[in-house]
Amino acid sequence: MQHELLDIINEEDEVIGQATRQELYDKGLTCRIVHVFVQNSQGQFAIQKRSEVVSFLPGHWSSSASGHVKKGESYDEAAARELQEELGIEAPLENALTTWYTVPDRNIRRRIGVYLAKHEGPFELEAIEVAEVVWHEPEEVLAMAKKGEPFQPELAIRKSYSPYRKSIWSLHCFIARNCQKAGEPQLDGGEK
């Protein structure tokens, strides 16, 4: 995974080159990321806990599936691939939002595509990257954050998803209110 090529993008989200994941982080290059939230028919979201062996934010709660967009891949293709790789499922995807994310202390920017998928489970988890996936109401996720559970800061999206439901918006609001501290990553706007 460390040697696969990822697209480097400019401020207009245009591909301007390629680099390995390590080069992206070492040089602070801008790339694309996807996050997929899986929702069941009861309105619950599948929240993933990252394994303790991953290099980025081990043991943190995250979206249902997420990852880098590979060289030559679209956001849509990457979202479908991550669902298959991490959860072992295929599901129709709806793009909810595309926004910029910045890690200020490292001066690293990412363009993030956020997706919604409908699925009832069960899941076949990718054991190396995914520790567990649990179903939660947005309010339950808020309670987890208030108790100090670690969440991936990329999820701190502060503007609503038009035309998506309030529950998806709520799921992201709790992170913006409860998980962001000085020096943590910030989303810059630029929403689609």
C-alpha positions in Angstrom: 0.0 0.0 0.0 2.8 2.4 0.8 4.2 2.1 -2.7 0.9 2.5 -4.7 0.7 5.8 -6.7 -1.8 8.4 -5.7 -2.8 11.5 -7.8 -1.5 14.9 -6.6 -4.0 17.7 -7.2 -4.0 21.4 -7.3 -6.6 23.9 -5.8 -9.0 23.2 -8.6 -8.9 19.5 -7.9 -7.0 18.8 -11.2 -4.4 16.1 -11.3 -0.9 17.6 -11.6 1.2 14.5 -10.9 1.6 11.3 -8.9 3.4 10.3 -5.7 3.5 7.4 -3.2 1.6 7.8 0.0 4.9 8.2 1.9 5.9 11.0 -0.5 2.5 12.7 0.0 3.0 12.9 3.7 6.7 13.7 3.7 6.3 16.5 1.2 2.8 17.8 2.3 1.3 17.2 -1.2 -2.4 17.5 -1.8 -4.4 14.4 -2.7 -8.0 13.0 -2.7 -9.7 11.0 0.1 -13.1 9.4 0.3 -15.4 8.6 3.3 -18.4 6.5 2.9 -21.2 6.3 5.5 -23.4 3.2 5.4 -26.9 3.7 6.7 -29.5 1.0 7.4 -33.3 1.1 7.0 -33.6 2.1 10.7 -31.6 5.3 10.1 -28.5 4.0 11.9 -25.0 4.5 10.6 -22.3 1.8 10.5 -19.3 3.4 12.3 -15.9 1.8 11.9 -13.2 1.5 14.5 -9.8 1.5 12.9 -7.4 -1.3 13.9 -4.5 -0.7 16.3 -2.0 -1.6 13.5 -2.9 1.0 10.9 -0.4 3.9 10.6 -2.9 6.7 10.6 -5.1 7.2 13.7 -5.1 3.6 15.1 -8.0 2.9 17.3 -10.0 5.9 16.2 -13.7 5.8 15.1 -14.3 6.8 11.5 -16.8 6.6 8.7 -18.0 3.2 7.5 -15.2 3.0 5.0 -12.5 5.4 3.8 -9.2 5.8 2.0 -7.1 7.5 -0.6 -8.2 7.9 -4.2 -5.6 6.0 -6.3 -3.8 7.2 -9.5 -6.4 7.5 -12.3 -9.3 6.7 -10.1 -12.4 8.8 -9.6 -13.9 9.6 -6.2 -16.9 7.3 -7.1 -14.6 4.4 -8.0 -12.5 4.9 -4.8 -15.6 5.0 -2.6 -16.9 1.7 -4.2 -13.5 0.1 -3.9 -13.2 1.1 -0.2 -16.6 -0.3 0.6 -15.6 -3.6 -1.0 -12.1 -3.7 0.6 -13.1 -2.7 4.1 -16.6 -4.0 4.5 -16.9 -6.7 1.8 -20.1 -5.1 0.3 -21.3 -3.4 -2.8 -24.0 -0.8 -2.6 -25.3 2.2 -4.6 -23.4 5.4 -3.6 -24.7 8.9 -3.4 -22.1 11.8 -3.3 -23.1 13.9 -0.3 -20.4 16.5 -0.3 -16.9 17.3 -1.5 -14.8 19.6 0.6 -11.3 20.7 1.5 -9.6 19.5 4.7 -6.4 20.9 6.2 -4.0 19.7 8.9 -2.6 23.1 10.0 0.4 22.0 11.9 1.6 19.9 9.0 0.3 22.2 6.2 -1.3 19.2 4.5 -4.5 19.6 2.4 -6.9 16.9 1.2 -9.9 17.0 -1.0 -12.5 14.8 0.6 -15.5 13.2 -1.1 -18.2 12.1 1.4 -20.7 9.4 0.3 -23.8 7.8 1.6 -24.7 4.1 0.9 -27.7 2.1 2.0 -27.1 -1.4 3.3 -28.3 -3.7 6.0 -25.1 -5.7 6.6 -23.7 -8.1 7.5 -20.1 -7.0 6.7 -17.0 -9.0 6.0 -14.4 -6.8 7.7 -10.8 -6.3 6.4 -9.0 -7.6 9.5 -5.8 -5.6 9.1 -7.5 -2.2 8.8 -10.8 -2.6 10.6 -11.2 -3.6 14.2 -15.0 -3.5 14.3 -18.1 -1.9 12.8 -21.1 -1.0 14.9 -24.5 0.4 14.1 -25.4 3.7 15.9 -28.0 6.4 15.9 -26.4 9.8 15.3 -27.3 10.7 19.0 -25.4 7.6 20.2 -22.3 8.7 18.2 -22.6 12.1 19.9 -22.6 10.4 23.3 -19.5 8.5 22.3 -17.7 11.7 21.4 -18.8 13.4 24.6 -17.3 10.5 26.6 -14.0 11.1 24.9 -14.0 8.3 22.3 -11.4 9.2 19.6 -12.8 10.1 16.2 -11.0 10.8 12.9 -10.8 14.6 12.7 -11.4 14.6 8.9 -15.1 14.0 9.7 -15.6 17.5 11.2 -17.8 18.7 8.4 -19.7 21.8 9.5 -22.1 22.6 6.7 -25.2 20.8 5.8 -25.5 18.2 3.0 -28.0 19.5 0.6 -30.2 17.6 -0.3 -29.4 14.9 2.3 -31.2 14.2 5.6 -30.7 16.0 8.9 -29.4 12.7 10.4 -26.3 12.8 8.2 -25.7 16.4 9.1 -26.1 15.6 12.8 -23.5 12.8 12.5 -20.9 15.2 11.3 -21.9 18.1 13.6 -21.0 16.3 16.8 -17.5 15.9 15.6 -17.1 19.5 14.8 -18.5 20.5 18.3 -16.9 17.8 20.4 -13.7 16.5 18.7 -12.0 19.6 17.3 -9.4 21.3 19.5 -6.8 23.9 18.7 -4.3 22.5 16.3 -6.5 19.7 15.0 -7.4 19.5 11.4 -10.0 21.9 10.0 -12.2 21.8 7.0 -11.9 24.8 4.9 -15.2 25.0 3.1 -15.3 24.8 -0.7 -18.2 22.4 -0.4 -19.9 21.1 -3.5 
